[in-house]
Amino acid sequence: MTELRRARMVPELLVSDLSRSLAFWMDLCGFEIAYRREDEGFVYLDLDGAQFMLEEVRGGENWITAPLDAPRGRGINFEVKVQAIEPLLERLAAAGWALYREPQERWYRSNAVEVGVRQFLVQDPDGYLLRFSAWIGDRPA
């Protein structure tokens, strides 16, 4: 990996099994480890500037404000912009990983234009919801 340019905001997700999470995030979603702290069960992931921190819950000092009931991250989804969603869909299908929402084309208004994306949603092993989207164009609103 080239030198990491850190994003200004990076979510840190608490996970129950870091090995299982890494198999999902890296093998299926294509993220790479920018760095890790093995003794803390921590990794910093990057996919073309989309960045996440994963930390395994080990009973130490985490940022736990309430019970970690499954699925985690209820009420939020993380949009990850990618060049194309098809390679991810192929890897997920080959692994038998269920999608939360099938691929769709959506147009979102942004002032005087609509931004078009092809997107789908998938949950990681702990239930965090990821929305992968690929830009397909803009059009007048």
DRENDOKOL-7428 format. One line per 10 residues: number of its first residue (from 1); their letters; for each residue x, y, z of C-alpha. Coordinates in nm, 2 decimals. Example, Ala and Ser with C-alpha at 12.3 -4.5 7.8 and 13.67 -1.06 7.14 Angstrom:
% DRENDOKOL-7428
1 = as = 1.23,-0.45,0.78; 1.37,-0.11,0.71
% end
This chain:
% DRENDOKOL-7428
1 = mtelrrarmv = 0.00,0.00,0.00; 0.12,0.35,-0.08; 0.15,0.61,0.19; -0.18,0.65,0.37; -0.37,0.98,0.34; -0.60,0.98,0.64; -0.96,1.08,0.59; -1.09,1.36,0.81; -1.36,1.13,0.96; -1.31,0.76,1.01
11 = pellvsdlsr = -1.56,0.54,1.18; -1.43,0.29,1.44; -1.65,-0.02,1.46; -1.64,-0.26,1.75; -1.65,-0.62,1.62; -1.69,-0.95,1.79; -1.44,-1.15,1.59; -1.17,-0.96,1.41; -1.06,-1.26,1.19; -1.41,-1.31,1.07
21 = slafwmdlcg = -1.45,-0.94,1.01; -1.13,-0.92,0.81; -1.24,-1.21,0.59; -1.55,-1.00,0.50; -1.39,-0.66,0.47; -1.08,-0.76,0.29; -1.16,-1.08,0.09; -1.51,-0.98,-0.01; -1.51,-0.60,0.00; -1.16,-0.53,-0.12
31 = feiayrrede = -1.03,-0.33,0.17; -0.66,-0.34,0.26; -0.49,-0.31,0.60; -0.31,0.03,0.63; -0.18,-0.07,0.97; -0.27,-0.28,1.27; -0.21,-0.32,1.64; -0.23,-0.70,1.69; -0.20,-0.68,2.07; -0.51,-0.45,2.08
41 = gfvyldldga = -0.71,-0.64,1.81; -0.72,-0.33,1.60; -0.69,-0.26,1.22; -0.71,0.05,1.01; -0.86,-0.03,0.67; -0.85,0.16,0.34; -1.03,0.12,0.00; -0.93,0.40,-0.23; -0.97,0.66,0.05; -1.27,0.50,0.22
51 = qfmleevrgg = -1.14,0.42,0.56; -1.27,0.23,0.87; -1.11,0.12,1.19; -1.21,-0.22,1.33; -1.15,-0.31,1.70; -1.23,-0.64,1.85; -1.42,-0.63,2.18; -1.20,-0.80,2.43; -1.34,-0.66,2.76; -1.08,-0.39,2.78
61 = enwitaplda = -1.13,-0.02,2.74; -1.37,0.03,2.44; -1.61,0.31,2.36; -1.91,0.11,2.47; -2.21,0.33,2.57; -2.48,0.06,2.58; -2.51,-0.31,2.53; -2.38,-0.43,2.19; -2.69,-0.61,2.07; -2.70,-0.76,1.72
71 = prgrginfev = -2.72,-0.62,1.46; -2.48,-0.35,1.55; -2.49,0.00,1.40; -2.87,0.01,1.38; -3.00,0.33,1.23; -2.69,0.40,1.02; -2.54,0.29,0.69; -2.20,0.37,0.56; -2.18,0.47,0.19; -1.86,0.35,0.03
81 = kvqaieplle = -1.80,0.50,-0.31; -1.64,0.25,-0.56; -1.56,0.26,-0.93; -1.80,-0.04,-1.00; -2.02,-0.25,-0.78; -2.01,-0.56,-1.00; -1.67,-0.70,-0.87; -1.80,-0.68,-0.52; -2.13,-0.84,-0.61; -1.94,-1.13,-0.78
91 = rlaaagwaly = -1.72,-1.19,-0.47; -2.02,-1.18,-0.23; -2.22,-1.42,-0.45; -1.93,-1.66,-0.48; -1.90,-1.66,-0.10; -2.28,-1.71,-0.06; -2.30,-1.38,0.13; -2.66,-1.25,0.13; -2.73,-0.89,0.03; -2.94,-0.67,0.25
101 = repqerwyrs = -3.07,-0.48,-0.05; -3.03,-0.59,-0.41; -2.85,-0.37,-0.66; -3.05,-0.07,-0.78; -3.02,0.25,-0.97; -3.10,0.56,-0.77; -3.10,0.93,-0.84; -3.05,1.17,-0.55; -3.12,1.54,-0.58; -2.82,1.77,-0.50
111 = navevgvrqf = -2.93,2.13,-0.55; -2.99,2.18,-0.93; -2.88,1.83,-1.04; -2.96,1.47,-0.96; -2.67,1.24,-0.89; -2.71,0.89,-1.02; -2.56,0.58,-0.86; -2.58,0.20,-0.89; -2.58,0.07,-0.53; -2.65,-0.22,-0.30
121 = lvqdpdgyll = -2.65,-0.28,0.07; -2.48,-0.56,0.26; -2.42,-0.63,0.63; -2.08,-0.73,0.78; -2.06,-1.02,1.02; -2.17,-0.79,1.31; -2.46,-0.64,1.12; -2.30,-0.31,1.03; -2.48,-0.19,0.71; -2.26,-0.09,0.41
131 = rfsawigdrp = -2.39,0.08,0.10; -2.16,0.04,-0.19; -2.23,0.29,-0.47; -2.08,0.36,-0.81; -2.15,0.70,-0.98; -2.33,0.67,-1.32; -2.38,1.04,-1.40; -2.55,1.36,-1.32; -2.87,1.51,-1.48; -3.07,1.83,-1.43
141 = a = -3.31,1.81,-1.15
% end
